[in-house]
Amino acid sequence: MSKHSILCGSCKSQAKCVANPGPGDKVTCSGCGREDRFDDVMKSVKDYVIHSMAQSFDRSFQRIARGSKFLKVTSKSPSHRSFRWTTSNLGI
C-alpha cells in the first residue's frame, strides 16, 4: 500500500488532521491555514485524481495516435483546473 499526502491547492503545503478522521473533522493546511471538513477535502482530492488521470490518458492516447494512419484524435484535452485540495505521489 502506498501513502499519499493531502496537499493544499494554493500553497502545496501538507495538510494536518487527526488520525483516522471522520467526515466532520477539520483538515488544516500547515502553510496558509486553509480549513475544510474531511469529507469536503476528500471530494476535492477525488476530483483532482480523476482530472489528473484524464489528462494523463489524453496525453498517452495522443502520443499513440500520432503515428497512426488509421486513428485521428478530434477531442479536446481536459482543460487546466485548480483544486482546493490535491494529493502527492500519483505516479502519472
TORKOL-4160 file (C-alpha; in steps of 0.2 Angstrom, whole numbers, padded with zeros to 4 digits, m for minus):
92
<pt num="1" X="0000" Y="0000" Z="0000"/>
<pt num="2" X="0007" Y="0017" Z="m0005"/>
<pt num="3" X="0005" Y="0033" Z="0005"/>
<pt num="4" X="m0002" Y="0049" Z="m0002"/>
<pt num="5" X="m0001" Y="0066" Z="0007"/>
<pt num="6" X="m0016" Y="0078" Z="0006"/>
<pt num="7" X="m0009" Y="0095" Z="m0001"/>
<pt num="8" X="m0016" Y="0112" Z="m0001"/>
<pt num="9" X="m0021" Y="0118" Z="m0018"/>
<pt num="10" X="m0015" Y="0135" Z="m0016"/>
<pt num="11" X="0002" Y="0134" Z="m0007"/>
<pt num="12" X="0005" Y="0115" Z="m0009"/>
<pt num="13" X="0009" Y="0113" Z="0009"/>
<pt num="14" X="0004" Y="0096" Z="0018"/>
<pt num="15" X="m0012" Y="0096" Z="0027"/>
<pt num="16" X="m0014" Y="0092" Z="0045"/>
<pt num="17" X="m0029" Y="0082" Z="0053"/>
<pt num="18" X="m0032" Y="0070" Z="0067"/>
<pt num="19" X="m0028" Y="0052" Z="0065"/>
<pt num="20" X="m0042" Y="0042" Z="0057"/>
<pt num="21" X="m0053" Y="0057" Z="0054"/>
<pt num="22" X="m0072" Y="0056" Z="0052"/>
<pt num="23" X="m0082" Y="0066" Z="0039"/>
<pt num="24" X="m0084" Y="0081" Z="0050"/>
<pt num="25" X="m0066" Y="0083" Z="0057"/>
<pt num="26" X="m0056" Y="0098" Z="0052"/>
<pt num="27" X="m0042" Y="0097" Z="0040"/>
<pt num="28" X="m0030" Y="0112" Z="0040"/>
<pt num="29" X="m0016" Y="0117" Z="0029"/>
<pt num="30" X="0000" Y="0119" Z="0038"/>
<pt num="31" X="0006" Y="0133" Z="0027"/>
<pt num="32" X="m0008" Y="0145" Z="0024"/>
<pt num="33" X="m0021" Y="0139" Z="0037"/>
<pt num="34" X="m0035" Y="0135" Z="0025"/>
<pt num="35" X="m0048" Y="0124" Z="0033"/>
<pt num="36" X="m0061" Y="0112" Z="0027"/>
<pt num="37" X="m0071" Y="0097" Z="0033"/>
<pt num="38" X="m0063" Y="0080" Z="0029"/>
<pt num="39" X="m0077" Y="0074" Z="0018"/>
<pt num="40" X="m0076" Y="0090" Z="0008"/>
<pt num="41" X="m0057" Y="0088" Z="0007"/>
<pt num="42" X="m0058" Y="0070" Z="0000"/>
<pt num="43" X="m0071" Y="0076" Z="m0013"/>
<pt num="44" X="m0059" Y="0089" Z="m0019"/>
<pt num="45" X="m0044" Y="0076" Z="m0019"/>
<pt num="46" X="m0055" Y="0063" Z="m0029"/>
<pt num="47" X="m0060" Y="0076" Z="m0042"/>
<pt num="48" X="m0041" Y="0081" Z="m0043"/>
<pt num="49" X="m0036" Y="0062" Z="m0046"/>
<pt num="50" X="m0050" Y="0060" Z="m0059"/>
<pt num="51" X="m0045" Y="0075" Z="m0068"/>
<pt num="52" X="m0026" Y="0071" Z="m0067"/>
<pt num="53" X="m0029" Y="0053" Z="m0074"/>
<pt num="54" X="m0040" Y="0060" Z="m0088"/>
<pt num="55" X="m0026" Y="0072" Z="m0093"/>
<pt num="56" X="m0013" Y="0058" Z="m0092"/>
<pt num="57" X="m0024" Y="0046" Z="m0103"/>
<pt num="58" X="m0027" Y="0060" Z="m0116"/>
<pt num="59" X="m0008" Y="0063" Z="m0117"/>
<pt num="60" X="m0005" Y="0045" Z="m0119"/>
<pt num="61" X="m0018" Y="0042" Z="m0132"/>
<pt num="62" X="m0012" Y="0057" Z="m0142"/>
<pt num="63" X="0006" Y="0050" Z="m0142"/>
<pt num="64" X="m0001" Y="0033" Z="m0148"/>
<pt num="65" X="m0012" Y="0040" Z="m0161"/>
<pt num="66" X="0001" Y="0052" Z="m0168"/>
<pt num="67" X="0010" Y="0039" Z="m0178"/>
<pt num="68" X="m0006" Y="0030" Z="m0184"/>
<pt num="69" X="m0013" Y="0032" Z="m0202"/>
<pt num="70" X="m0030" Y="0025" Z="m0195"/>
<pt num="71" X="m0033" Y="0035" Z="m0179"/>
<pt num="72" X="m0036" Y="0054" Z="m0178"/>
<pt num="73" X="m0039" Y="0062" Z="m0161"/>
<pt num="74" X="m0053" Y="0075" Z="m0163"/>
<pt num="75" X="m0057" Y="0078" Z="m0145"/>
<pt num="76" X="m0051" Y="0092" Z="m0134"/>
<pt num="77" X="m0039" Y="0089" Z="m0120"/>
<pt num="78" X="m0046" Y="0092" Z="m0102"/>
<pt num="79" X="m0043" Y="0110" Z="m0098"/>
<pt num="80" X="m0032" Y="0116" Z="m0084"/>
<pt num="81" X="m0042" Y="0117" Z="m0067"/>
<pt num="82" X="m0037" Y="0122" Z="m0050"/>
<pt num="83" X="m0042" Y="0112" Z="m0034"/>
<pt num="84" X="m0044" Y="0117" Z="m0016"/>
<pt num="85" X="m0035" Y="0101" Z="m0011"/>
<pt num="86" X="m0024" Y="0089" Z="m0021"/>
<pt num="87" X="m0013" Y="0074" Z="m0017"/>
<pt num="88" X="0005" Y="0069" Z="m0020"/>
<pt num="89" X="0013" Y="0053" Z="m0027"/>
<pt num="90" X="0001" Y="0050" Z="m0041"/>
<pt num="91" X="0014" Y="0042" Z="m0052"/>
<pt num="92" X="0007" Y="0048" Z="m0068"/>
